[in-house]
Amino acid sequence: MKRLVLPLLLLTAACAGMAPRTAEERQQDAARAACRQEAERMMRTRERGQTMRVDEAESRLGAGPFTGSSLAGSMNTERLGARFEQDQLIQECLRGRQDGAMPGTAAPPAGGAGRGS
């Protein structure tokens, strides 16, 4: 019986210490989750294109898992760069929400309407 007293006291103290979240905190959490989801969607699209380019380069150069060389050596730095870019996208989205703009409604970059212009 004595063995159960300390864990029960710790559990009770842990549950009692949780303060209910305010409406503002819940709204910030929802905004953060929405921005993270949008950034992940954007990064998946970019990663798909990058994977296609790496596959094409490996097939042209003869690199890959069955040869001695591979383009995978730079994979860690690419992942680190992608993670940094995703974090930046999330921060930009959150800043845009604070300024009153909705994500994805930013003006297009100056200098043309897209590729080939």
N, C-alpha and C positions, 0 to 999 in steps of 0.2 A: 504494500500500500504506500509506503514511504517513497518508493521509486517512482510512483505515478504523480506525486505532488509537484515536484519541480517541473517536469515537462508540461503539466497542465497549467501551472502558473505562467510559464513562459509563453505558452500558446494563448492564454487569456490576455497577457500583456501585449502580445503582438497584434491580436485582433482589436484590442481597445485603442491602440496607437494609430490606427488607420482613420484619418479624417475623411469625411465625405468630400468628393470632388465638387468644386463649384461649377456653375454653368459655363463660366469663362474658360476654366481649365478643360472641361469636356469639349468645348468648341475649338480650343487650340489643339487638342488631341485629334479631333476629327479633321481639322485643316492639315495637320502634319501627316496624318494617314493618307489623305487625298493627294497631297503633294508627293509623298513617297511613292504612291501607286502610279501617279502620272510619270514621275522620273524613271521608275522601273520599266514602264511601258516604252518610253523613249529609248532607254538603254538597250532593251531587248531588240528593238528594231535596228539600232546601230550595230549591235553585236552580230546580228544575223548577216548584215552586209559585210562586216569585217571577216567573219568566218568564211564567207564565200571568197573573198579576196585572198585569204591565206591558203585556202584549198586550191585555188587556181594557181597561185605562185608555187606551191609545193608540187603540183602536177607538172608545171612547166620546167621547174628547176630540178626535179627528181628528188626532192627532199621528202621526208615523211618518216613514219614509224619503222619502215623496213630498210632504211638506209642509215648511214652513220651520222648524217647531219639533219637538222630539223630547224624550223623557224620557231619552235616552241621555247627556245632559250630566252626570248624576250617576253614570254607569256606573263611572268610575274609582274614586270613593269607595266605591261598593258592592263592587267587586272587592277593594279594599284591606280593607274591613271583613270581607268573607267570608274573605279570606286570614288575617286576624288571628283570626277565630273558629275557623277550621280549626286553626291553630297552638295555640289554647287547648284545643280538644278533644283534640288529640294529647298535650299536656302533662298534662291531667287524666287521660287514659287511662294514661299512663306512671306518674303518681303513684298511681293506683288499683292498678296492677300491683305497685308497690313496697310498698303497704300490704297486699297480699294479696288484694284484690278483683279479680274478673275484669271486663273491660269489658262494659258493657251489662247488668250486674246491679245497678246502683245503685238505691236506693229511689226510687219516684216522688216528684215534688215535692209538697210539702204544699199543700193548698188545693183539692183536687178530683181527680177521676179523669180529667178531660179537658174537652173543649169542652162548653159548654152546662150545666155544673154550677155 
